[in-house]
Amino acid sequence: MAIQTSKAVTEIKVVNSGSQDVVSEFNLKVTSYDDSDQEGTTIESENSFQLDTTERTSSSDGWVAYASLTQAKLEEWGGEELTQWVSQTTGNQASWINSVINPPAPSQVDKALPF
């Protein structure tokens, strides 16, 4: 019984500036499940990340052509905001999965009348 997690970019938006394809925003989805019951424990969360496009052109330092763009590069550009969101999200997903697999005891239970 182990929790499996994956990340996937689901959408990319670029500045409407012609042929340069300056990435301005992307969506990242985090999916987690327990390998003992993938169907019953799968949970997904998605978030959008804005990128600073100020004065960004194909002659800028660190420019990556759209055709050469990778998920890892987008995650790097997402920076600390993305890292914190992924960490918090995977923690929340793990807590939910664990509560599904090992439900907490109810705070109250029915009891037969003593009379």
trRosetta pair geometry for C-beta under 8 A, 3 or more apart (Angstrom, degrees):
i j d omega theta_ij theta_ji phi_ij phi_ji
1 34 6.0 -1 -164 -175 82 114
1 35 6.9 -178 -136 60 34 80
1 36 4.4 -19 -106 -28 83 133
1 101 7.1 120 -164 -161 135 155
2 34 7.0 155 79 -150 24 67
2 35 5.4 8 58 18 76 118
3 32 5.7 7 -179 -174 105 109
3 33 7.1 171 -148 90 65 25
3 34 5.5 -43 -92 -92 64 66
3 35 7.7 -161 -95 -11 15 79
3 93 7.7 140 -170 117 134 98
3 94 5.3 -5 -120 -115 177 90
3 97 5.7 123 -108 86 116 159
4 32 6.8 165 84 -150 48 58
4 33 5.7 -15 56 63 94 75
4 34 7.6 141 12 -117 78 17
4 35 5.5 82 -21 -58 116 95
4 38 7.9 -16 42 -106 126 99
5 30 6.5 -6 -169 -173 103 94
5 31 7.0 160 -151 86 54 48
5 32 4.5 -15 -98 -98 82 89
5 90 5.4 17 -126 -127 158 115
5 93 7.2 120 -106 88 110 143
6 30 7.5 168 86 -152 42 51
6 31 5.2 -10 59 59 88 96
6 32 7.9 173 19 -78 59 47
7 28 6.0 -6 -171 -175 103 105
7 29 7.1 156 -155 81 52 49
7 30 5.4 -20 -100 -99 77 70
7 31 7.8 177 -83 20 30 72
7 71 7.4 153 110 168 100 130
7 75 7.3 70 125 -90 149 131
7 86 6.7 -18 -92 -125 135 124
8 28 7.3 154 79 -156 34 59
8 29 5.1 -18 62 59 86 97
8 31 7.3 9 8 1 108 111
8 71 7.4 -64 -139 -125 41 145
9 12 6.6 28 162 -56 124 94
9 26 5.5 -29 -148 174 112 123
9 27 6.8 120 -162 78 60 56
9 28 5.8 -37 -98 -98 59 68
9 29 7.9 158 -104 16 10 78
9 71 5.0 -159 -8 -117 116 94
9 74 5.7 54 -87 73 142 159
10 27 4.7 -50 60 95 94 112
10 28 7.2 157 7 -109 86 16
10 29 5.1 58 -32 -16 125 115
10 46 6.5 -31 22 -134 145 129
11 26 6.5 173 91 -153 58 55
11 27 4.2 39 43 22 96 115
12 23 6.0 -56 -169 -130 107 106
12 25 7.5 156 -159 90 43 55
12 26 4.8 -10 -106 -105 68 95
12 27 8.0 -124 -61 20 40 71
12 69 7.8 95 -125 120 162 155
12 74 7.5 -105 -101 -105 111 143
13 23 7.4 105 79 -156 47 62
13 24 5.4 -58 104 64 93 92
13 25 4.2 7 49 59 115 98
13 26 7.1 -160 20 -73 70 48
14 17 7.8 -106 146 24 94 88
14 21 4.7 -55 -141 -152 156 59
14 22 5.8 125 -163 64 87 43
14 23 5.6 -55 -100 -94 76 42
14 24 6.1 120 -144 4 24 90
14 66 7.3 -17 -89 -102 145 132
15 20 7.6 -11 69 80 105 107
15 22 4.4 -5 25 68 115 105
15 24 5.0 109 -55 -45 77 125
15 53 5.4 146 -51 178 133 160
15 56 8.0 143 1 71 145 111
17 20 5.6 -27 93 41 112 112
17 22 6.2 17 33 17 135 113
20 57 6.3 -71 -143 -147 153 63
20 58 5.3 -135 -135 -38 101 101
21 65 7.8 62 68 -170 123 54
21 66 3.8 -22 115 -53 150 139
22 53 5.1 102 142 -145 126 116
22 56 5.0 128 -146 103 129 114
22 57 7.3 -53 -78 -97 126 35
23 26 6.5 -2 -177 -44 119 107
23 51 5.8 40 112 43 87 151
23 53 7.7 -164 84 -90 41 109
23 66 7.5 146 -51 -106 96 88
23 69 7.1 116 -48 -120 140 150
23 74 7.2 -106 159 -109 162 96
23 77 7.5 83 91 107 131 168
24 50 7.0 -19 160 -153 70 69
24 51 5.7 -150 -152 56 28 91
24 53 5.0 -35 -102 -41 88 139
25 48 6.0 5 -176 -178 110 102
25 49 6.7 164 -152 83 62 47
25 50 5.3 -23 -99 -106 90 55
25 51 6.5 -157 -72 12 37 83
26 48 7.4 174 92 -150 29 62
26 49 5.7 -14 61 57 75 95
26 51 7.5 36 2 -23 91 115
26 74 5.2 -35 55 -164 167 133
26 78 7.6 -90 62 -73 111 108
27 46 5.7 17 178 -180 110 108
27 47 7.0 171 -149 88 68 31
27 48 5.1 -36 -94 -95 77 69
27 49 7.6 160 -95 13 28 75
28 46 6.9 174 88 -148 39 65
28 47 6.0 -15 58 60 85 79
28 49 6.5 24 -2 -7 110 118
28 74 7.7 172 -74 124 109 119
28 75 7.3 93 -105 -93 144 83
28 78 7.1 -3 -25 -87 144 161
28 82 6.8 73 17 -143 158 109
28 85 8.0 116 73 100 126 130
28 86 7.6 -50 126 -78 140 101
29 44 5.8 -4 -175 -169 108 107
29 45 7.1 163 -153 84 61 38
29 46 4.4 -25 -98 -95 80 92
30 44 7.0 159 82 -152 48 55
30 45 5.2 -9 56 60 95 89
30 46 7.6 -180 18 -81 63 43
30 86 6.0 154 -80 -132 140 75
30 89 4.9 112 56 121 152 136
30 90 6.2 -106 174 -67 142 79
30 93 7.0 -138 122 -27 112 151
31 42 6.6 -7 -171 -163 99 93
31 43 7.3 166 -150 85 55 43
31 44 4.8 -16 -99 -100 81 85
32 41 8.0 -66 121 138 76 94
32 42 7.5 164 87 -144 41 48
32 43 5.6 -14 61 59 86 89
32 90 6.3 130 -65 -135 138 71
32 93 4.0 113 39 141 141 139
32 94 6.6 -86 165 -64 158 62
32 97 6.3 -101 124 -41 112 139
33 37 7.7 -130 177 93 98 54
33 38 4.6 58 147 -137 145 65
33 41 4.8 122 -152 95 72 91
33 42 4.2 -20 -85 -89 118 65
33 43 7.2 156 -77 14 65 64
33 97 6.9 162 -142 -115 29 132
34 37 5.7 21 81 47 104 75
34 38 7.2 -145 74 -79 48 44
34 41 4.4 3 22 87 93 166
34 97 5.1 150 -37 178 103 123
34 100 7.9 -163 6 77 130 113
34 101 5.9 38 -2 -62 172 135
35 38 6.5 9 -127 -63 38 91
36 41 7.9 53 66 3 75 144
36 101 7.2 78 69 -122 127 127
37 40 4.2 -30 154 47 117 110
37 41 5.1 97 92 -9 92 109
37 100 8.0 -136 87 123 133 117
37 101 7.1 165 34 -97 127 94
38 41 6.6 -83 -134 50 18 89
38 42 6.0 37 173 -54 65 101
39 42 6.8 -35 -140 -4 19 111
40 100 6.7 176 141 158 95 132
41 97 4.8 65 -172 -136 115 93
41 100 5.4 170 -108 85 87 144
41 101 6.7 10 -93 -53 135 96
43 93 4.9 -177 85 -139 126 97
43 96 5.7 70 -57 90 167 138
43 97 6.6 -129 5 -62 124 90
45 89 4.8 -147 74 -153 147 122
45 92 7.6 60 -43 79 156 123
45 93 6.8 -128 -7 -65 119 114
47 85 5.5 -91 51 173 167 148
47 89 7.6 -131 -17 -64 126 145
49 74 8.0 130 71 168 134 94
49 78 4.6 -22 -177 -123 164 101
49 81 6.6 147 -130 101 105 120
49 82 5.6 1 -99 -78 150 103
51 77 5.6 1 -115 154 125 122
51 78 7.8 -76 -81 -85 93 51
52 56 7.5 138 118 -39 67 126
53 56 4.7 -95 -160 28 57 127
55 60 7.3 130 127 -92 76 123
56 60 5.3 -48 -145 -20 57 162
56 63 7.9 147 -173 -100 84 90
57 60 5.4 131 53 -27 57 95
57 63 7.5 -38 105 -96 43 134
58 63 5.4 105 -154 -168 42 154
58 65 7.6 37 -132 -93 105 75
59 63 7.0 56 6 -30 4 151
60 63 5.0 121 65 -61 77 100
64 68 5.5 -127 -178 89 87 103
64 69 5.5 112 126 -89 120 69
64 73 5.7 -10 7 -177 177 157
65 68 4.6 71 64 16 88 106
65 69 7.4 -125 96 -35 45 78
66 69 5.5 -28 -156 -13 38 121
69 73 5.8 -126 -156 68 64 135
69 74 6.8 57 177 -48 107 96
70 73 4.7 102 56 2 80 100
70 74 7.3 -143 96 -2 46 84
71 74 5.7 -55 -151 37 37 111
71 75 6.3 37 151 -19 68 105
72 75 5.7 -54 -148 37 31 112
72 76 6.4 36 151 -22 64 103
73 76 5.5 -50 -150 33 33 115
73 77 6.4 32 152 -17 65 104
74 77 5.6 -55 -149 39 33 111
74 78 6.4 43 149 -29 64 102
75 78 5.4 -47 -151 26 34 119
75 82 6.0 -168 -153 134 63 150
76 79 7.6 36 162 -66 39 51
78 81 6.3 -112 168 73 77 88
78 82 2.9 49 134 -32 124 145
78 83 7.5 151 107 -26 100 65
79 82 6.1 112 57 18 42 97
79 83 7.0 -78 137 -3 36 102
80 83 5.4 -55 -142 39 35 114
80 84 6.0 34 160 -18 69 106
81 84 6.2 -58 -149 38 24 107
81 85 6.4 22 154 -18 62 110
82 85 5.7 -58 -146 38 30 111
82 86 6.2 28 158 -18 67 107
83 86 6.0 -56 -147 37 26 108
83 87 6.3 24 155 -17 62 110
84 87 5.7 -57 -146 39 30 111
84 88 6.2 25 159 -14 67 109
85 88 6.0 -58 -144 41 28 106
85 89 5.9 26 158 -19 65 114
86 89 5.8 -58 -140 41 26 111
86 90 6.1 22 163 -16 64 108
87 90 6.3 -56 -142 37 24 104
87 91 6.4 25 156 -17 60 110
88 91 5.8 -60 -152 38 29 113
88 92 6.3 27 154 -17 66 107
89 92 5.8 -55 -146 38 31 109
89 93 6.1 30 155 -18 66 108
90 93 5.5 -52 -142 39 33 113
90 94 6.2 37 156 -23 65 104
91 94 5.8 -53 -147 34 29 111
91 95 6.6 30 153 -19 63 104
92 95 5.7 -53 -151 34 32 112
92 96 6.5 31 153 -17 65 105
93 96 5.7 -55 -149 37 33 111
93 97 6.2 33 153 -19 67 106
94 97 5.7 -53 -144 37 31 111
94 98 6.2 31 156 -18 65 107
95 98 5.9 -56 -148 38 28 110
95 99 6.4 26 154 -18 63 107
96 99 5.8 -58 -151 36 31 109
96 100 6.6 31 151 -21 65 103
97 100 5.7 -55 -152 33 33 111
97 101 6.3 23 154 -11 67 108
98 101 5.8 -58 -142 43 33 106
98 102 5.9 -26 175 40 71 101
99 102 7.0 -72 -121 71 23 63
99 103 6.2 53 176 -114 64 49
99 104 6.4 -28 -137 -18 92 91
100 103 7.1 8 -139 -70 18 79
106 109 5.9 121 80 -70 119 77
